[in-house]
Amino acid sequence: MRQPARYQMYHALALFLVALLLSNTEFSQPSLVVAGWAFITGITIFSGSLYALSLTDIKILGAITPLGGLAFIIGWGALGYASLSFK
């Protein structure tokens, strides 16, 4: 499995976990919403830019890929922050 697809799969699973936690009102927190949006943004920018780069060979698309990685880091940080308040 190629790297963009692997990262997309892992973060889609994380997004599914966030959705499950948000569906339970006991665990619903604003940081989970931030995590969900960060994972969506990360998947779109990181994987999307690498897919577009491989299909079009437009080199500038590789320059925005780290922004997707930053969104992934924000998502994991927000999910970690939310986990600190679970009982």
Phi and psi restraints in degrees (range 20) as a CNS / XPLOR table:
assign (resid 1 and name C) (resid 2 and name N)
       (resid 2 and name CA) (resid 2 and name C) 1.0 -72.7 20.0 2
assign (resid 2 and name N) (resid 2 and name CA)
       (resid 2 and name C) (resid 3 and name N) 1.0 156.6 20.0 2
assign (resid 2 and name C) (resid 3 and name N)
       (resid 3 and name CA) (resid 3 and name C) 1.0 -58.2 20.0 2
assign (resid 3 and name N) (resid 3 and name CA)
       (resid 3 and name C) (resid 4 and name N) 1.0 -50.6 20.0 2
assign (resid 3 and name C) (resid 4 and name N)
       (resid 4 and name CA) (resid 4 and name C) 1.0 -58.8 20.0 2
assign (resid 4 and name N) (resid 4 and name CA)
       (resid 4 and name C) (resid 5 and name N) 1.0 -38.6 20.0 2
assign (resid 4 and name C) (resid 5 and name N)
       (resid 5 and name CA) (resid 5 and name C) 1.0 -68.5 20.0 2
assign (resid 5 and name N) (resid 5 and name CA)
       (resid 5 and name C) (resid 6 and name N) 1.0 -35.9 20.0 2
assign (resid 5 and name C) (resid 6 and name N)
       (resid 6 and name CA) (resid 6 and name C) 1.0 -66.9 20.0 2
assign (resid 6 and name N) (resid 6 and name CA)
       (resid 6 and name C) (resid 7 and name N) 1.0 -46.4 20.0 2
assign (resid 6 and name C) (resid 7 and name N)
       (resid 7 and name CA) (resid 7 and name C) 1.0 -62.9 20.0 2
assign (resid 7 and name N) (resid 7 and name CA)
       (resid 7 and name C) (resid 8 and name N) 1.0 -38.7 20.0 2
assign (resid 7 and name C) (resid 8 and name N)
       (resid 8 and name CA) (resid 8 and name C) 1.0 -63.1 20.0 2
assign (resid 8 and name N) (resid 8 and name CA)
       (resid 8 and name C) (resid 9 and name N) 1.0 -42.6 20.0 2
assign (resid 8 and name C) (resid 9 and name N)
       (resid 9 and name CA) (resid 9 and name C) 1.0 -64.8 20.0 2
assign (resid 9 and name N) (resid 9 and name CA)
       (resid 9 and name C) (resid 10 and name N) 1.0 -47.1 20.0 2
assign (resid 9 and name C) (resid 10 and name N)
       (resid 10 and name CA) (resid 10 and name C) 1.0 -61.0 20.0 2
assign (resid 10 and name N) (resid 10 and name CA)
       (resid 10 and name C) (resid 11 and name N) 1.0 -42.4 20.0 2
assign (resid 10 and name C) (resid 11 and name N)
       (resid 11 and name CA) (resid 11 and name C) 1.0 -78.8 20.0 2
assign (resid 11 and name N) (resid 11 and name CA)
       (resid 11 and name C) (resid 12 and name N) 1.0 -24.6 20.0 2
assign (resid 11 and name C) (resid 12 and name N)
       (resid 12 and name CA) (resid 12 and name C) 1.0 -66.9 20.0 2
assign (resid 12 and name N) (resid 12 and name CA)
       (resid 12 and name C) (resid 13 and name N) 1.0 -38.7 20.0 2
assign (resid 12 and name C) (resid 13 and name N)
       (resid 13 and name CA) (resid 13 and name C) 1.0 -65.1 20.0 2
assign (resid 13 and name N) (resid 13 and name CA)
       (resid 13 and name C) (resid 14 and name N) 1.0 -40.5 20.0 2
assign (resid 13 and name C) (resid 14 and name N)
       (resid 14 and name CA) (resid 14 and name C) 1.0 -63.8 20.0 2
assign (resid 14 and name N) (resid 14 and name CA)
       (resid 14 and name C) (resid 15 and name N) 1.0 -39.0 20.0 2
assign (resid 14 and name C) (resid 15 and name N)
       (resid 15 and name CA) (resid 15 and name C) 1.0 -64.9 20.0 2
assign (resid 15 and name N) (resid 15 and name CA)
       (resid 15 and name C) (resid 16 and name N) 1.0 -37.5 20.0 2
assign (resid 15 and name C) (resid 16 and name N)
       (resid 16 and name CA) (resid 16 and name C) 1.0 -63.2 20.0 2
assign (resid 16 and name N) (resid 16 and name CA)
       (resid 16 and name C) (resid 17 and name N) 1.0 -41.4 20.0 2
assign (resid 16 and name C) (resid 17 and name N)
       (resid 17 and name CA) (resid 17 and name C) 1.0 -61.8 20.0 2
assign (resid 17 and name N) (resid 17 and name CA)
       (resid 17 and name C) (resid 18 and name N) 1.0 -43.6 20.0 2
assign (resid 17 and name C) (resid 18 and name N)
       (resid 18 and name CA) (resid 18 and name C) 1.0 -61.2 20.0 2
assign (resid 18 and name N) (resid 18 and name CA)
       (resid 18 and name C) (resid 19 and name N) 1.0 -42.1 20.0 2
assign (resid 18 and name C) (resid 19 and name N)
       (resid 19 and name CA) (resid 19 and name C) 1.0 -64.4 20.0 2
assign (resid 19 and name N) (resid 19 and name CA)
       (resid 19 and name C) (resid 20 and name N) 1.0 -39.8 20.0 2
assign (resid 19 and name C) (resid 20 and name N)
       (resid 20 and name CA) (resid 20 and name C) 1.0 -63.8 20.0 2
assign (resid 20 and name N) (resid 20 and name CA)
       (resid 20 and name C) (resid 21 and name N) 1.0 -42.3 20.0 2
assign (resid 20 and name C) (resid 21 and name N)
       (resid 21 and name CA) (resid 21 and name C) 1.0 -66.6 20.0 2
assign (resid 21 and name N) (resid 21 and name CA)
       (resid 21 and name C) (resid 22 and name N) 1.0 -38.5 20.0 2
assign (resid 21 and name C) (resid 22 and name N)
       (resid 22 and name CA) (resid 22 and name C) 1.0 -70.4 20.0 2
assign (resid 22 and name N) (resid 22 and name CA)
       (resid 22 and name C) (resid 23 and name N) 1.0 -26.3 20.0 2
assign (resid 22 and name C) (resid 23 and name N)
       (resid 23 and name CA) (resid 23 and name C) 1.0 -72.6 20.0 2
assign (resid 23 and name N) (resid 23 and name CA)
       (resid 23 and name C) (resid 24 and name N) 1.0 -20.3 20.0 2
assign (resid 23 and name C) (resid 24 and name N)
       (resid 24 and name CA) (resid 24 and name C) 1.0 -94.4 20.0 2
assign (resid 24 and name N) (resid 24 and name CA)
       (resid 24 and name C) (resid 25 and name N) 1.0 116.7 20.0 2
assign (resid 24 and name C) (resid 25 and name N)
       (resid 25 and name CA) (resid 25 and name C) 1.0 -64.6 20.0 2
assign (resid 25 and name N) (resid 25 and name CA)
       (resid 25 and name C) (resid 26 and name N) 1.0 -20.6 20.0 2
assign (resid 25 and name C) (resid 26 and name N)
       (resid 26 and name CA) (resid 26 and name C) 1.0 -68.0 20.0 2
assign (resid 26 and name N) (resid 26 and name CA)
       (resid 26 and name C) (resid 27 and name N) 1.0 -31.4 20.0 2
assign (resid 26 and name C) (resid 27 and name N)
       (resid 27 and name CA) (resid 27 and name C) 1.0 -102.7 20.0 2
assign (resid 27 and name N) (resid 27 and name CA)
       (resid 27 and name C) (resid 28 and name N) 1.0 -2.9 20.0 2
assign (resid 27 and name C) (resid 28 and name N)
       (resid 28 and name CA) (resid 28 and name C) 1.0 -65.8 20.0 2
assign (resid 28 and name N) (resid 28 and name CA)
       (resid 28 and name C) (resid 29 and name N) 1.0 122.0 20.0 2
assign (resid 28 and name C) (resid 29 and name N)
       (resid 29 and name CA) (resid 29 and name C) 1.0 -143.1 20.0 2
assign (resid 29 and name N) (resid 29 and name CA)
       (resid 29 and name C) (resid 30 and name N) 1.0 151.9 20.0 2
assign (resid 29 and name C) (resid 30 and name N)
       (resid 30 and name CA) (resid 30 and name C) 1.0 -60.1 20.0 2
assign (resid 30 and name N) (resid 30 and name CA)
       (resid 30 and name C) (resid 31 and name N) 1.0 -32.4 20.0 2
assign (resid 30 and name C) (resid 31 and name N)
       (resid 31 and name CA) (resid 31 and name C) 1.0 -67.6 20.0 2
assign (resid 31 and name N) (resid 31 and name CA)
       (resid 31 and name C) (resid 32 and name N) 1.0 -26.1 20.0 2
assign (resid 31 and name C) (resid 32 and name N)
       (resid 32 and name CA) (resid 32 and name C) 1.0 -69.9 20.0 2
assign (resid 32 and name N) (resid 32 and name CA)
       (resid 32 and name C) (resid 33 and name N) 1.0 -36.2 20.0 2
assign (resid 32 and name C) (resid 33 and name N)
       (resid 33 and name CA) (resid 33 and name C) 1.0 -64.4 20.0 2
assign (resid 33 and name N) (resid 33 and name CA)
       (resid 33 and name C) (resid 34 and name N) 1.0 -42.6 20.0 2
assign (resid 33 and name C) (resid 34 and name N)
       (resid 34 and name CA) (resid 34 and name C) 1.0 -60.5 20.0 2
assign (resid 34 and name N) (resid 34 and name CA)
       (resid 34 and name C) (resid 35 and name N) 1.0 -43.7 20.0 2
assign (resid 34 and name C) (resid 35 and name N)
       (resid 35 and name CA) (resid 35 and name C) 1.0 -61.5 20.0 2
assign (resid 35 and name N) (resid 35 and name CA)
       (resid 35 and name C) (resid 36 and name N) 1.0 -44.2 20.0 2
assign (resid 35 and name C) (resid 36 and name N)
       (resid 36 and name CA) (resid 36 and name C) 1.0 -61.1 20.0 2
assign (resid 36 and name N) (resid 36 and name CA)
       (resid 36 and name C) (resid 37 and name N) 1.0 -47.5 20.0 2
assign (resid 36 and name C) (resid 37 and name N)
       (resid 37 and name CA) (resid 37 and name C) 1.0 -66.7 20.0 2
assign (resid 37 and name N) (resid 37 and name CA)
       (resid 37 and name C) (resid 38 and name N) 1.0 -35.1 20.0 2
assign (resid 37 and name C) (resid 38 and name N)
       (resid 38 and name CA) (resid 38 and name C) 1.0 -66.7 20.0 2
assign (resid 38 and name N) (resid 38 and name CA)
       (resid 38 and name C) (resid 39 and name N) 1.0 -40.1 20.0 2
assign (resid 38 and name C) (resid 39 and name N)
       (resid 39 and name CA) (resid 39 and name C) 1.0 -65.7 20.0 2
assign (resid 39 and name N) (resid 39 and name CA)
       (resid 39 and name C) (resid 40 and name N) 1.0 -41.4 20.0 2
assign (resid 39 and name C) (resid 40 and name N)
       (resid 40 and name CA) (resid 40 and name C) 1.0 -62.3 20.0 2
assign (resid 40 and name N) (resid 40 and name CA)
       (resid 40 and name C) (resid 41 and name N) 1.0 -45.5 20.0 2
assign (resid 40 and name C) (resid 41 and name N)
       (resid 41 and name CA) (resid 41 and name C) 1.0 -63.2 20.0 2
assign (resid 41 and name N) (resid 41 and name CA)
       (resid 41 and name C) (resid 42 and name N) 1.0 -43.5 20.0 2
assign (resid 41 and name C) (resid 42 and name N)
       (resid 42 and name CA) (resid 42 and name C) 1.0 -62.8 20.0 2
assign (resid 42 and name N) (resid 42 and name CA)
       (resid 42 and name C) (resid 43 and name N) 1.0 -44.7 20.0 2
assign (resid 42 and name C) (resid 43 and name N)
       (resid 43 and name CA) (resid 43 and name C) 1.0 -61.1 20.0 2
assign (resid 43 and name N) (resid 43 and name CA)
       (resid 43 and name C) (resid 44 and name N) 1.0 -44.6 20.0 2
assign (resid 43 and name C) (resid 44 and name N)
       (resid 44 and name CA) (resid 44 and name C) 1.0 -64.7 20.0 2
assign (resid 44 and name N) (resid 44 and name CA)
       (resid 44 and name C) (resid 45 and name N) 1.0 -49.3 20.0 2
assign (resid 44 and name C) (resid 45 and name N)
       (resid 45 and name CA) (resid 45 and name C) 1.0 -76.2 20.0 2
assign (resid 45 and name N) (resid 45 and name CA)
       (resid 45 and name C) (resid 46 and name N) 1.0 -48.0 20.0 2
assign (resid 45 and name C) (resid 46 and name N)
       (resid 46 and name CA) (resid 46 and name C) 1.0 -67.7 20.0 2
assign (resid 46 and name N) (resid 46 and name CA)
       (resid 46 and name C) (resid 47 and name N) 1.0 -61.9 20.0 2
assign (resid 46 and name C) (resid 47 and name N)
       (resid 47 and name CA) (resid 47 and name C) 1.0 -69.0 20.0 2
assign (resid 47 and name N) (resid 47 and name CA)
       (resid 47 and name C) (resid 48 and name N) 1.0 -41.0 20.0 2
assign (resid 47 and name C) (resid 48 and name N)
       (resid 48 and name CA) (resid 48 and name C) 1.0 -61.2 20.0 2
assign (resid 48 and name N) (resid 48 and name CA)
       (resid 48 and name C) (resid 49 and name N) 1.0 -42.3 20.0 2
assign (resid 48 and name C) (resid 49 and name N)
       (resid 49 and name CA) (resid 49 and name C) 1.0 -68.4 20.0 2
assign (resid 49 and name N) (resid 49 and name CA)
       (resid 49 and name C) (resid 50 and name N) 1.0 -35.7 20.0 2
assign (resid 49 and name C) (resid 50 and name N)
       (resid 50 and name CA) (resid 50 and name C) 1.0 -70.8 20.0 2
assign (resid 50 and name N) (resid 50 and name CA)
       (resid 50 and name C) (resid 51 and name N) 1.0 -37.9 20.0 2
assign (resid 50 and name C) (resid 51 and name N)
       (resid 51 and name CA) (resid 51 and name C) 1.0 -63.7 20.0 2
assign (resid 51 and name N) (resid 51 and name CA)
       (resid 51 and name C) (resid 52 and name N) 1.0 -46.2 20.0 2
assign (resid 51 and name C) (resid 52 and name N)
       (resid 52 and name CA) (resid 52 and name C) 1.0 -64.3 20.0 2
assign (resid 52 and name N) (resid 52 and name CA)
       (resid 52 and name C) (resid 53 and name N) 1.0 -38.2 20.0 2
assign (resid 52 and name C) (resid 53 and name N)
       (resid 53 and name CA) (resid 53 and name C) 1.0 -61.7 20.0 2
assign (resid 53 and name N) (resid 53 and name CA)
       (resid 53 and name C) (resid 54 and name N) 1.0 -43.2 20.0 2
assign (resid 53 and name C) (resid 54 and name N)
       (resid 54 and name CA) (resid 54 and name C) 1.0 -72.1 20.0 2
assign (resid 54 and name N) (resid 54 and name CA)
       (resid 54 and name C) (resid 55 and name N) 1.0 -27.1 20.0 2
assign (resid 54 and name C) (resid 55 and name N)
       (resid 55 and name CA) (resid 55 and name C) 1.0 -85.8 20.0 2
assign (resid 55 and name N) (resid 55 and name CA)
       (resid 55 and name C) (resid 56 and name N) 1.0 -33.0 20.0 2
assign (resid 55 and name C) (resid 56 and name N)
       (resid 56 and name CA) (resid 56 and name C) 1.0 -109.9 20.0 2
assign (resid 56 and name N) (resid 56 and name CA)
       (resid 56 and name C) (resid 57 and name N) 1.0 -18.7 20.0 2
assign (resid 56 and name C) (resid 57 and name N)
       (resid 57 and name CA) (resid 57 and name C) 1.0 61.0 20.0 2
assign (resid 57 and name N) (resid 57 and name CA)
       (resid 57 and name C) (resid 58 and name N) 1.0 28.5 20.0 2
assign (resid 57 and name C) (resid 58 and name N)
       (resid 58 and name CA) (resid 58 and name C) 1.0 -85.9 20.0 2
assign (resid 58 and name N) (resid 58 and name CA)
       (resid 58 and name C) (resid 59 and name N) 1.0 108.5 20.0 2
assign (resid 58 and name C) (resid 59 and name N)
       (resid 59 and name CA) (resid 59 and name C) 1.0 -64.7 20.0 2
assign (resid 59 and name N) (resid 59 and name CA)
       (resid 59 and name C) (resid 60 and name N) 1.0 -28.9 20.0 2
assign (resid 59 and name C) (resid 60 and name N)
       (resid 60 and name CA) (resid 60 and name C) 1.0 -64.0 20.0 2
assign (resid 60 and name N) (resid 60 and name CA)
       (resid 60 and name C) (resid 61 and name N) 1.0 -22.4 20.0 2
assign (resid 60 and name C) (resid 61 and name N)
       (resid 61 and name CA) (resid 61 and name C) 1.0 -65.1 20.0 2
assign (resid 61 and name N) (resid 61 and name CA)
       (resid 61 and name C) (resid 62 and name N) 1.0 -27.8 20.0 2
assign (resid 61 and name C) (resid 62 and name N)
       (resid 62 and name CA) (resid 62 and name C) 1.0 -67.5 20.0 2
assign (resid 62 and name N) (resid 62 and name CA)
       (resid 62 and name C) (resid 63 and name N) 1.0 -22.2 20.0 2
assign (resid 62 and name C) (resid 63 and name N)
       (resid 63 and name CA) (resid 63 and name C) 1.0 -75.2 20.0 2
assign (resid 63 and name N) (resid 63 and name CA)
       (resid 63 and name C) (resid 64 and name N) 1.0 -22.2 20.0 2
assign (resid 63 and name C) (resid 64 and name N)
       (resid 64 and name CA) (resid 64 and name C) 1.0 -94.4 20.0 2
assign (resid 64 and name N) (resid 64 and name CA)
       (resid 64 and name C) (resid 65 and name N) 1.0 -8.5 20.0 2
assign (resid 64 and name C) (resid 65 and name N)
       (resid 65 and name CA) (resid 65 and name C) 1.0 -57.0 20.0 2
assign (resid 65 and name N) (resid 65 and name CA)
       (resid 65 and name C) (resid 66 and name N) 1.0 -42.1 20.0 2
assign (resid 65 and name C) (resid 66 and name N)
       (resid 66 and name CA) (resid 66 and name C) 1.0 -60.8 20.0 2
assign (resid 66 and name N) (resid 66 and name CA)
       (resid 66 and name C) (resid 67 and name N) 1.0 -24.6 20.0 2
assign (resid 66 and name C) (resid 67 and name N)
       (resid 67 and name CA) (resid 67 and name C) 1.0 -65.0 20.0 2
assign (resid 67 and name N) (resid 67 and name CA)
       (resid 67 and name C) (resid 68 and name N) 1.0 -35.7 20.0 2
assign (resid 67 and name C) (resid 68 and name N)
       (resid 68 and name CA) (resid 68 and name C) 1.0 -66.2 20.0 2
assign (resid 68 and name N) (resid 68 and name CA)
       (resid 68 and name C) (resid 69 and name N) 1.0 -39.2 20.0 2
assign (resid 68 and name C) (resid 69 and name N)
       (resid 69 and name CA) (resid 69 and name C) 1.0 -63.3 20.0 2
assign (resid 69 and name N) (resid 69 and name CA)
       (resid 69 and name C) (resid 70 and name N) 1.0 -38.6 20.0 2
assign (resid 69 and name C) (resid 70 and name N)
       (resid 70 and name CA) (resid 70 and name C) 1.0 -63.1 20.0 2
assign (resid 70 and name N) (resid 70 and name CA)
       (resid 70 and name C) (resid 71 and name N) 1.0 -40.1 20.0 2
assign (resid 70 and name C) (resid 71 and name N)
       (resid 71 and name CA) (resid 71 and name C) 1.0 -63.2 20.0 2
assign (resid 71 and name N) (resid 71 and name CA)
       (resid 71 and name C) (resid 72 and name N) 1.0 -38.2 20.0 2
assign (resid 71 and name C) (resid 72 and name N)
       (resid 72 and name CA) (resid 72 and name C) 1.0 -61.4 20.0 2
assign (resid 72 and name N) (resid 72 and name CA)
       (resid 72 and name C) (resid 73 and name N) 1.0 -43.5 20.0 2
assign (resid 72 and name C) (resid 73 and name N)
       (resid 73 and name CA) (resid 73 and name C) 1.0 -62.9 20.0 2
assign (resid 73 and name N) (resid 73 and name CA)
       (resid 73 and name C) (resid 74 and name N) 1.0 -42.5 20.0 2
assign (resid 73 and name C) (resid 74 and name N)
       (resid 74 and name CA) (resid 74 and name C) 1.0 -62.2 20.0 2
assign (resid 74 and name N) (resid 74 and name CA)
       (resid 74 and name C) (resid 75 and name N) 1.0 -41.8 20.0 2
assign (resid 74 and name C) (resid 75 and name N)
       (resid 75 and name CA) (resid 75 and name C) 1.0 -61.8 20.0 2
assign (resid 75 and name N) (resid 75 and name CA)
       (resid 75 and name C) (resid 76 and name N) 1.0 -46.5 20.0 2
assign (resid 75 and name C) (resid 76 and name N)
       (resid 76 and name CA) (resid 76 and name C) 1.0 -66.8 20.0 2
assign (resid 76 and name N) (resid 76 and name CA)
       (resid 76 and name C) (resid 77 and name N) 1.0 -36.5 20.0 2
assign (resid 76 and name C) (resid 77 and name N)
       (resid 77 and name CA) (resid 77 and name C) 1.0 -64.5 20.0 2
assign (resid 77 and name N) (resid 77 and name CA)
       (resid 77 and name C) (resid 78 and name N) 1.0 -43.2 20.0 2
assign (resid 77 and name C) (resid 78 and name N)
       (resid 78 and name CA) (resid 78 and name C) 1.0 -66.4 20.0 2
assign (resid 78 and name N) (resid 78 and name CA)
       (resid 78 and name C) (resid 79 and name N) 1.0 -38.2 20.0 2
assign (resid 78 and name C) (resid 79 and name N)
       (resid 79 and name CA) (resid 79 and name C) 1.0 -66.6 20.0 2
assign (resid 79 and name N) (resid 79 and name CA)
       (resid 79 and name C) (resid 80 and name N) 1.0 -40.2 20.0 2
assign (resid 79 and name C) (resid 80 and name N)
       (resid 80 and name CA) (resid 80 and name C) 1.0 -64.2 20.0 2
assign (resid 80 and name N) (resid 80 and name CA)
       (resid 80 and name C) (resid 81 and name N) 1.0 -41.3 20.0 2
assign (resid 80 and name C) (resid 81 and name N)
       (resid 81 and name CA) (resid 81 and name C) 1.0 -62.3 20.0 2
assign (resid 81 and name N) (resid 81 and name CA)
       (resid 81 and name C) (resid 82 and name N) 1.0 -41.7 20.0 2
assign (resid 81 and name C) (resid 82 and name N)
       (resid 82 and name CA) (resid 82 and name C) 1.0 -65.3 20.0 2
assign (resid 82 and name N) (resid 82 and name CA)
       (resid 82 and name C) (resid 83 and name N) 1.0 -34.5 20.0 2
assign (resid 82 and name C) (resid 83 and name N)
       (resid 83 and name CA) (resid 83 and name C) 1.0 -69.2 20.0 2
assign (resid 83 and name N) (resid 83 and name CA)
       (resid 83 and name C) (resid 84 and name N) 1.0 -21.8 20.0 2
assign (resid 83 and name C) (resid 84 and name N)
       (resid 84 and name CA) (resid 84 and name C) 1.0 -67.6 20.0 2
assign (resid 84 and name N) (resid 84 and name CA)
       (resid 84 and name C) (resid 85 and name N) 1.0 -24.6 20.0 2
assign (resid 84 and name C) (resid 85 and name N)
       (resid 85 and name CA) (resid 85 and name C) 1.0 -99.3 20.0 2
assign (resid 85 and name N) (resid 85 and name CA)
       (resid 85 and name C) (resid 86 and name N) 1.0 1.5 20.0 2
assign (resid 85 and name C) (resid 86 and name N)
       (resid 86 and name CA) (resid 86 and name C) 1.0 -73.4 20.0 2
assign (resid 86 and name N) (resid 86 and name CA)
       (resid 86 and name C) (resid 87 and name N) 1.0 144.3 20.0 2
